[in-house]
Amino acid sequence: MSPSFFQRHFLLFVIGAIALTIAVQALLIAGEHYLASHPGVGPSYGVILGKTPTPTVTPAQTQPANLYQRPDFEAGIVDPHWTQNSYGPDDIAWQNDLPLIQAQTGARWLEMPVLFTQTSPTSTQVKTGQGTPTAESVVFGIRAARALGFHVFIVPLFSVDVQGAWAASIQFSTVALEQQWFDSFWQTFQPYVVAAQAGGAEQISIGTEEVWLQEYASITLWNTLIARVRSVFAGTITYDMNWTSLSDPVPAWFSNSDLGMVGVSEYIPLVDQRERLELPAIIPLWRDKVKVLLDTLSTQIGKPVILSEIGYRNSADTLYHPWLPFSTVSPSDPTEQAAACDAALTNIIPDSHIMGTFFWGWDSVNGFKLSGQPAMAVLHKWYTSPQA
């Protein structure tokens, strides 16, 4: 063959290679422009090009709703913090808690208590105290939790500065005094309702365990409080009653259409004496002593209920007087604590009347502490189950 043959074919090869290179570069440029105009498509492409993508974490990404039979079920944990900096940027413990709670319990909801105080059961002045976070800290905390995919529930708690007194003890002799208390509470609570809305919380309670007030205070005052909260907050509004009220007449204001559901602080004793039981024996006890009462309440009010608090201490007698944070008689028993949680969730998860449960609590809750205990695995089993 003549040299001109090789020259001609070599020239064609060079021209083809140049054309192929231009085509590939054009495709890469087109792809980059497409990705820039379609955020979320092909996230690995930015890494290949040496760009670091900034992911936007949403609940759907973290916990896909289609994995659950009850995607609206509030699989929750209470994580209370008790300082003025609680939930804020300086509360490193809070920020460290969030991913641990999510990974170790499978919780999809987080309850953030806000503690208020008053000097006596008959005081009409509700105040913040050393254990009350600032409204700004609450906004920060809500956003931090939501960034990881949590739904957030804001709950006011009450302390009374008298030995043995608590929220249930708050009471008044006249409607005028009740009015003063409700007005004072709203003035103190309102910034936190604003914070809940600003931070993106999905749910808020208007009160917790106020046994006398919920039964005897003016219906008008309760409906006014609900209207005030609704004027600021767009999400679900609840009230959290104490378990001791489950046998009392249902308050008329529970029918308020802006009250989406009713919560219960559930510390019902399952046994009449100190004894340790195995899981198979606890399950029917929970059904007969707790589930029946909750289902009855839900039917009476025509609304779902949630367990806004439920807890079992780490002791062999946790089924007896479960509201006590410690046992002075029985030894620690994390296995019994886990069994009690297991029995509760065995009954709760399939029950359409019960829309959620918030276990008290992750840490800083004395003997109820779940962090580092076998009960975490029980919650994770149920909260990540397709049944939930």
Secondary structure as GFF3:
##gff-version 3
##sequence-region A 1 388
A	DSSP	alpha_helix	3	37	.	.	.	ID=ss1
A	DSSP	alpha_helix	43	48	.	.	.	ID=ss2
A	DSSP	alpha_helix	59	62	.	.	.	ID=ss3
A	DSSP	three_ten_helix	65	67	.	.	.	ID=ss4
A	DSSP	beta_strand	74	78	.	.	.	ID=ss5
A	DSSP	alpha_helix	92	105	.	.	.	ID=ss6
A	DSSP	beta_strand	109	118	.	.	.	ID=ss7
A	DSSP	alpha_helix	135	147	.	.	.	ID=ss8
A	DSSP	beta_strand	151	160	.	.	.	ID=ss9
A	DSSP	three_ten_helix	167	169	.	.	.	ID=ss10
A	DSSP	alpha_helix	175	199	.	.	.	ID=ss11
A	DSSP	beta_strand	203	208	.	.	.	ID=ss12
A	DSSP	alpha_helix	211	216	.	.	.	ID=ss13
A	DSSP	alpha_helix	219	230	.	.	.	ID=ss14
A	DSSP	beta_strand	236	242	.	.	.	ID=ss15
A	DSSP	three_ten_helix	243	245	.	.	.	ID=ss16
A	DSSP	three_ten_helix	252	255	.	.	.	ID=ss17
A	DSSP	beta_strand	259	266	.	.	.	ID=ss18
A	DSSP	alpha_helix	279	286	.	.	.	ID=ss19
A	DSSP	pi_helix	287	291	.	.	.	ID=ss20
A	DSSP	alpha_helix	292	301	.	.	.	ID=ss21
A	DSSP	beta_strand	305	310	.	.	.	ID=ss22
A	DSSP	alpha_helix	334	348	.	.	.	ID=ss23
A	DSSP	beta_strand	354	360	.	.	.	ID=ss24
A	DSSP	three_ten_helix	366	368	.	.	.	ID=ss25
A	DSSP	alpha_helix	375	383	.	.	.	ID=ss26
###
